[in-house]
Amino acid sequence: MLNTKTPIIFDGHNDFLLRFFRKTLTLDAAMAGTDKGQMDLPRAKAGGFGGGLFALYVPSDLGSGGRGSYEDKMDQPTYDIPLPPAIAWNDAIKVVLSEVATFKKLEAAGFLKGCTSTKDILAAFERDVIAAVLHMEGAEAIDEEFETLEVLYAAGLRSIGPVWSRPTKFGHGVPFRYPSTGDTGPGLTELGKKLVSECNRLGVMLDVSHLNEKGFDDLAAITDAPIVATHSNAYAICPHARNLTDRQLGIIAESDGMVGLNFAVVFLRPDGQQNVDTNVELMLRHLDHLMEKLGEDRVGLGSDFDGADIPQDIKDLSGLTTLREAMRQHGYGEALMAKLCHENWLRVLKKTWKED
């Protein structure tokens, strides 16, 4: 019988660090597995979770602990939810520094290993320690002179999404709108275009997941690195503003980038509904479409664990075994499984990070 814990999974996105900032999770609970969330150490072991990109994210409620009001409205036949206002740098940097400190505490406790190279990731796999890469979802904590970019890079930051849907000084994101394309407004600002160039210089991966179409096109016209959507799905299956059109997928393919499948049900379901009674087979439909447009070397997983409602048959990290089993039953061979589970992420990170 094939092992449903292998191949090991490297995942493109989670919001685990935010839960510590909101004080809904403690280090002891994360280590012992006494939490009710989607991620902790026992669940990681049970699901064969090898690591991934850990997001530094500034919540619009700035830590009030409340569930985002936008999420509660995505159960209507159609919706167009107003975006929260921009967040000032002096507010954002406090949150990000707190989350970086949490990341370092998790590393000191042996929960994870901070990684800044693919060699680091592979070494963590060998040691059976979670391989964690710092990612920024929304660049509000980067100042206009990019001094904080340099500091955060030194702390291990290796991936940035210029926006999380709400506007920043760097650009404009897509709203939570269904049905809708991502053509929802202006793209990158001049400062945002400079951010792209600075990330290219440092070898920081650029994530287009929350950018609108004009911002996506602006970034694509500037970058010299692979274009990556860490947690996005196919618009052809779910016509949500957050999802990628076939045109965008073609541009990502030309850049030799990749897309990580988002597990959030609102971006999976053709009806765009916030309903966890969603068949895992729908995830495979998205994977098939993404591979058709991108090729099998440019598709992976980008779960959005601890940041989204996901199919109830998966539920949390331990449910990755269910996903692997479904992938095999769908006809994915072992070589393709390895690519989708981690090899494609290692390929694109190695190229982006300019490793020999």
C-alpha positions as CSV (number, residue, x, y, z in Angstrom):
1,M,0.0,0.0,0.0
2,L,1.3,3.4,-0.9
3,N,2.2,5.8,1.9
4,T,-0.3,8.6,2.1
5,K,2.2,10.7,4.0
6,T,4.6,10.9,1.0
7,P,5.8,12.6,-1.0
8,I,6.5,15.3,1.6
9,I,4.6,18.5,1.0
10,F,6.1,22.0,0.7
11,D,3.3,24.5,0.7
12,G,3.1,27.9,-0.8
13,H,1.1,29.8,1.8
14,N,-0.2,29.7,5.4
15,D,-1.3,32.3,8.0
16,F,0.1,30.5,11.0
17,L,2.1,33.4,12.4
18,L,-1.0,35.7,12.4
19,R,-2.6,33.5,15.0
20,F,0.2,34.2,17.5
21,F,-0.2,37.9,16.9
22,R,-3.9,37.7,17.5
23,K,-3.2,35.6,20.6
24,T,-5.4,32.7,19.5
25,L,-2.4,30.3,19.6
26,T,0.5,29.8,22.0
27,L,3.8,28.1,21.4
28,D,2.9,25.3,23.9
29,A,-0.3,24.6,22.1
30,A,1.4,24.6,18.7
31,M,4.0,22.1,19.9
32,A,1.6,19.8,21.8
33,G,-1.3,19.9,19.3
34,T,-3.9,21.1,21.8
35,D,-5.2,23.8,19.5
36,K,-8.3,23.8,17.3
37,G,-6.8,25.5,14.3
38,Q,-5.5,23.9,11.1
39,M,-1.8,23.8,11.9
40,D,0.4,22.5,14.8
41,L,3.3,20.0,15.1
42,P,1.3,16.8,15.6
43,R,-0.9,17.6,12.6
44,A,2.2,18.4,10.5
45,K,3.7,15.0,11.4
46,A,0.4,13.2,10.7
47,G,0.0,14.8,7.3
48,G,3.5,14.6,6.0
49,F,3.9,18.4,5.9
50,G,7.5,19.3,5.2
51,G,7.1,23.1,5.3
52,G,6.4,26.1,3.2
53,L,6.1,29.8,3.0
54,F,5.0,31.4,6.3
55,A,3.2,34.7,5.8
56,L,3.9,37.9,7.6
57,Y,0.5,39.5,7.3
58,V,-1.0,42.7,8.8
59,P,-4.7,42.1,9.5
60,S,-7.1,45.0,8.7
61,D,-8.5,44.8,12.2
62,L,-4.9,45.2,13.6
63,G,-5.3,42.3,16.0
64,S,-8.8,42.8,17.4
65,G,-9.2,39.1,17.1
66,G,-12.3,39.3,15.0
67,R,-12.9,37.3,11.9
68,G,-12.6,39.5,8.8
69,S,-16.1,40.8,8.0
70,Y,-15.4,40.1,4.3
71,E,-15.3,36.3,5.0
72,D,-18.8,36.3,6.5
73,K,-20.3,37.7,3.4
74,M,-19.1,35.2,0.8
75,D,-22.1,33.0,1.1
76,Q,-24.4,34.9,-1.2
77,P,-25.0,34.1,-4.9
78,T,-23.0,37.2,-5.8
79,Y,-21.0,39.5,-3.7
80,D,-18.7,42.6,-4.0
81,I,-17.2,43.3,-0.6
82,P,-15.6,46.8,-0.1
83,L,-11.9,46.6,0.7
84,P,-10.5,47.9,3.9
85,P,-8.4,51.1,3.8
86,A,-4.7,51.2,3.5
87,I,-2.6,50.6,6.6
88,A,0.2,53.1,7.6
89,W,3.8,51.9,7.7
90,N,4.2,52.7,11.4
91,D,1.3,50.5,12.2
92,A,2.2,47.7,9.9
93,I,5.9,47.4,10.9
94,K,4.9,46.7,14.5
95,V,2.8,43.7,13.5
96,V,5.5,42.4,11.1
97,L,8.2,42.6,13.7
98,S,6.0,40.8,16.2
99,E,5.5,38.0,13.6
100,V,9.2,37.8,12.8
101,A,9.9,37.5,16.5
102,T,7.4,34.6,16.7
103,F,9.0,32.9,13.8
104,K,12.4,33.1,15.6
105,K,10.9,31.8,18.8
106,L,9.4,28.8,16.9
107,E,12.8,28.1,15.4
108,A,14.5,28.3,18.8
109,A,11.9,25.8,20.2
110,G,12.6,23.4,17.3
111,F,9.1,23.7,15.7
112,L,10.6,24.8,12.4
113,K,13.8,25.7,10.7
114,G,14.1,29.1,8.9
115,C,15.3,28.5,5.3
116,T,16.9,31.0,2.9
117,S,18.1,28.4,0.3
118,T,16.8,25.2,-1.3
119,K,19.7,23.4,0.4
120,D,18.3,24.6,3.7
121,I,14.9,23.2,2.8
122,L,16.3,19.8,1.7
123,A,18.4,19.6,4.9
124,A,15.3,20.3,7.0
125,F,13.4,17.6,5.1
126,E,16.3,15.2,6.0
127,R,16.1,16.1,9.7
128,D,12.3,15.9,9.7
129,V,12.0,19.5,10.8
130,I,9.5,21.9,9.2
131,A,11.3,23.9,6.5
132,A,10.0,27.5,6.8
133,V,10.5,30.4,4.4
134,L,9.4,33.9,5.5
135,H,7.0,35.5,3.1
136,M,5.3,38.9,3.2
137,E,1.6,39.1,2.2
138,G,1.1,42.8,1.6
139,A,4.1,45.1,1.7
140,E,2.8,47.8,4.0
141,A,5.8,47.3,6.4
142,I,8.3,48.2,3.7
143,D,9.2,51.9,3.7
144,E,9.7,54.1,0.7
145,E,13.5,54.0,1.0
146,F,13.4,50.2,1.2
147,E,15.5,50.2,4.4
148,T,13.1,47.8,6.1
149,L,13.3,45.5,3.0
150,E,17.0,45.2,3.6
151,V,16.5,44.5,7.4
152,L,13.8,42.0,6.8
153,Y,15.9,40.3,4.1
154,A,18.7,39.9,6.7
155,A,16.1,38.4,9.0
156,G,15.2,35.8,6.3
157,L,12.5,37.3,4.2
158,R,12.6,35.7,0.7
159,S,9.2,36.2,-0.8
160,I,6.8,39.2,-1.1
161,G,3.4,39.9,-2.4
162,P,3.2,43.7,-2.9
163,V,-0.5,43.8,-1.8
164,W,-3.1,41.8,0.1
165,S,-6.2,42.9,-1.8
166,R,-6.5,46.3,0.1
167,P,-4.5,49.1,-1.5
168,T,-0.9,49.9,-0.5
169,K,1.6,52.5,-1.5
170,F,2.9,49.9,-3.9
171,G,-0.3,49.0,-5.8
172,H,-3.8,47.8,-5.9
173,G,-5.3,44.4,-5.2
174,V,-8.4,42.5,-6.2
175,P,-11.5,42.7,-4.1
176,F,-13.5,39.8,-2.8
177,R,-15.9,39.9,-5.7
178,Y,-17.9,37.1,-7.4
179,P,-18.4,36.8,-10.3
180,S,-15.7,39.1,-11.5
181,T,-12.4,39.2,-13.4
182,G,-9.4,40.7,-11.7
183,D,-9.6,43.8,-14.0
184,T,-10.7,46.0,-11.1
185,G,-8.6,49.1,-11.2
186,P,-5.2,50.7,-11.4
187,G,-2.1,48.5,-11.1
188,L,1.3,49.1,-9.5
189,T,2.4,52.6,-8.5
190,E,5.8,54.0,-9.4
191,L,7.0,52.9,-6.0
192,G,5.5,49.5,-6.6
193,K,7.6,49.2,-9.8
194,K,10.7,50.1,-7.8
195,L,9.8,47.4,-5.3
196,V,9.8,44.8,-8.1
197,S,13.2,45.9,-9.2
198,E,14.6,45.8,-5.6
199,C,13.2,42.3,-5.1
200,N,14.8,41.2,-8.3
201,R,18.1,42.7,-7.2
202,L,18.0,40.8,-3.9
203,G,16.6,37.6,-5.3
204,V,13.3,37.9,-3.4
205,M,10.4,36.0,-5.0
206,L,7.4,38.1,-6.1
207,D,3.9,36.8,-5.5
208,V,1.1,38.0,-7.7
209,S,-1.7,36.2,-5.8
210,H,-3.6,39.3,-4.6
211,L,-2.6,41.8,-7.4
212,N,-5.3,42.9,-9.8
213,E,-4.8,42.3,-13.6
214,K,-3.2,45.7,-14.3
215,G,-0.8,45.2,-11.4
216,F,-0.1,41.7,-12.6
217,D,0.7,43.1,-16.1
218,D,2.9,45.8,-14.6
219,L,4.9,43.3,-12.6
220,A,5.3,41.0,-15.6
221,A,6.6,43.8,-17.8
222,I,9.4,44.6,-15.2
223,T,10.5,41.5,-13.5
224,D,13.4,39.4,-14.6
225,A,12.4,36.5,-12.3
226,P,9.8,33.7,-12.5
227,I,6.3,35.0,-11.8
228,V,4.6,33.1,-9.0
229,A,1.1,33.0,-7.5
230,T,1.7,31.3,-4.2
231,H,-2.0,30.6,-3.5
232,S,-4.4,31.1,-6.5
233,N,-6.7,29.0,-8.6
234,A,-8.2,28.9,-12.1
235,Y,-10.7,31.5,-13.2
236,A,-12.0,29.2,-15.9
237,I,-13.4,26.9,-13.1
238,C,-14.3,29.5,-10.5
239,P,-14.9,33.0,-11.9
240,H,-13.7,34.9,-8.7
241,A,-11.7,38.1,-8.9
242,R,-8.9,36.4,-6.9
243,N,-8.4,33.7,-9.5
244,L,-6.1,33.7,-12.6
245,T,-7.4,33.8,-16.2
246,D,-5.9,31.6,-18.9
247,R,-4.1,34.7,-20.3
248,Q,-2.4,35.3,-16.9
249,L,-1.5,31.6,-16.7
250,G,0.1,31.8,-20.1
251,I,2.3,34.8,-18.9
252,I,3.3,32.8,-15.8
253,A,4.3,29.9,-18.0
254,E,6.4,32.1,-20.3
255,S,8.3,33.4,-17.2
256,D,8.9,29.8,-16.0
257,G,7.0,30.6,-12.8
258,M,4.3,28.6,-11.0
259,V,1.0,28.6,-9.2
260,G,0.2,27.0,-5.8
261,L,-3.3,25.6,-5.5
262,N,-5.4,27.5,-2.9
263,F,-7.5,25.2,-0.8
264,A,-10.0,28.0,0.1
265,V,-13.4,26.8,-0.9
266,V,-14.5,30.3,-2.2
267,F,-11.8,30.1,-4.8
268,L,-12.4,26.5,-5.7
269,R,-16.2,26.3,-6.1
270,P,-17.7,27.3,-9.4
271,D,-20.4,29.1,-7.4
272,G,-17.9,31.0,-5.3
273,Q,-19.6,30.0,-2.0
274,Q,-18.1,29.8,1.5
275,N,-19.2,26.2,1.9
276,V,-16.8,23.6,3.3
277,D,-19.0,20.8,2.0
278,T,-16.8,20.9,-1.1
279,N,-15.5,17.7,-2.8
280,V,-11.8,17.2,-3.0
281,E,-12.3,16.2,-6.6
282,L,-12.8,19.9,-7.3
283,M,-9.3,20.6,-6.2
284,L,-8.1,18.0,-8.8
285,R,-10.1,19.8,-11.5
286,H,-8.1,23.0,-10.7
287,L,-4.8,21.1,-10.7
288,D,-5.7,19.5,-14.1
289,H,-6.5,22.9,-15.6
290,L,-3.4,24.6,-14.1
291,M,-1.2,21.8,-15.5
292,E,-2.9,22.0,-18.9
293,K,-2.0,25.8,-19.1
294,L,1.3,25.8,-17.2
295,G,2.7,22.3,-17.7
296,E,3.3,19.8,-14.9
297,D,6.6,21.5,-13.8
298,R,4.9,24.8,-12.8
299,V,2.1,23.7,-10.4
300,G,2.2,23.1,-6.7
301,L,0.1,23.6,-3.5
302,G,-0.6,26.8,-1.7
303,S,-3.1,25.8,0.9
304,D,-3.9,29.1,2.9
305,F,-4.0,27.0,6.1
306,D,-5.1,29.0,9.1
307,G,-6.3,31.7,6.8
308,A,-9.3,30.1,5.0
309,D,-12.2,27.7,5.1
310,I,-11.1,24.6,3.3
311,P,-12.9,21.4,2.2
312,Q,-14.1,19.5,5.3
313,D,-12.6,16.2,4.1
314,I,-9.1,17.8,4.5
315,K,-9.9,20.2,7.4
316,D,-6.3,20.7,8.6
317,L,-2.6,19.6,8.0
318,S,-3.4,16.0,8.9
319,G,-5.8,15.9,5.9
320,L,-3.0,16.2,3.4
321,T,-3.1,12.4,3.4
322,T,-6.6,12.6,2.0
323,L,-5.4,14.9,-0.8
324,R,-2.6,12.6,-1.7
325,E,-4.9,9.6,-1.8
326,A,-7.3,11.5,-4.1
327,M,-4.4,12.5,-6.4
328,R,-3.3,8.9,-6.8
329,Q,-6.9,7.7,-7.4
330,H,-7.2,10.5,-10.0
331,G,-4.3,8.9,-11.9
332,Y,-1.3,11.0,-10.9
333,G,1.8,8.9,-11.0
334,E,4.6,9.0,-8.3
335,A,6.8,11.3,-10.4
336,L,4.1,13.8,-10.9
337,M,3.1,13.6,-7.3
338,A,6.6,14.5,-6.2
339,K,6.6,17.5,-8.5
340,L,3.2,18.8,-7.3
341,C,4.0,18.1,-3.6
342,H,7.4,19.8,-3.4
343,E,9.8,19.5,-6.4
344,N,8.2,22.4,-8.4
345,W,8.5,24.7,-5.4
346,L,12.2,23.9,-5.0
347,R,12.8,24.4,-8.7
348,V,11.2,27.9,-8.8
349,L,12.8,29.0,-5.6
350,K,16.2,27.9,-6.7
351,K,15.9,29.9,-9.9
352,T,14.4,32.9,-8.2
353,W,17.0,32.9,-5.4
354,K,19.8,32.7,-8.1
355,E,21.4,29.6,-6.7
356,D,24.1,27.9,-8.7
